């Protein structure tokens, strides 16, 4: 075997283990976040039994240890999700957020006595099958050695075109559509959240890679590009959280969640393919397999949400940049936490 072939095999093996790390972290994140919903709800129920319920304006849950255990569990999950973007492409990490729904649905069946119907079980199976397809055919990422390289990717003409289009669409939705159709058309707020969300993931991934390189000994703190990505990430998070709250205030969560998941994940995959060239060098069969996996996960998500029992007093979590996690988590910020309106991480 010649030197070039040996080097290629080493590169493929390294890429495989990077993807594996990202996959494991994404799954762990979903497990922690999915379980945190249940633990916090148990804490809320316990606090409500001895005082004013959170849905009625009470804050007794802040004195309930079980609720704080759930919050800590969620924080750990969000951190794991953030780190996952350091190792694996967004096309692998983002769709795996659907697994948090499976975890919460299964745990709710056993601990909250919220019946998981047969169609709900089918939804769980579809999410697992789709996630498996995505994992098996996920593209490998090129190795980046500095934040300047990420900056070059972010300033290439193709991505600048996407960025300009995204900003233009968001401005039209905010300035023209929101005042006229925001309260009646669900796509206005979800459109803003999804478009901004795709930019959030790109900037978060850039920050994550910069942190990873710094930990490995190549400090990126002195590069102005690092702080530009940080500021973009913070701006996008705040904007995304604001309009996600509006969507949840105005429309039913069971309607918002699957639409948001589909649009957010699709735009994130598209943006990542442009900026990080995720599909470069991939065969047509691999690309089709990943897209089919995403469609299967989306189908499972739709079925799960359509069969879950409604609970008007339910409370879930905090806020994350992943669509499913955001919807569950922001609902808590929106309804039950007095002055908590920032994202921690770094969203069905």
Secondary structure, 3 states (H helix, E strand, C coil): CCHHHHHHHHHHHHHHHHHHHHHHHHHHHHHHHHHHHHHHHHHHHHHHHCCCCHHHCCCHHHHCHHHHHHHHHHHHHHHHHHHHHHHCCHHHHCHHHHHHHHHHHHHHHHHCCCCCCHHHHHHHHHHHHHHHHHHHCCCCCCCCCCHHHHHHHHCCHHHHHHHHHHHHHHHHHHHHHHHHHCCCCHHHHHHHHHHHHHHHHHHHHHHHHHHHHHHCCCCCCCCHHHHHHHHHHHHHHHHHHHHHHHHHHHCCHHHHHHHHHHHHHHHHHHHHHHHCCCCCCCCHHHHHHHHHHHHHHHHHHHHHHHHCCCCCCCCCCCCCCCHHHHHHHHHHHHHHCCCCCCCCCCCC
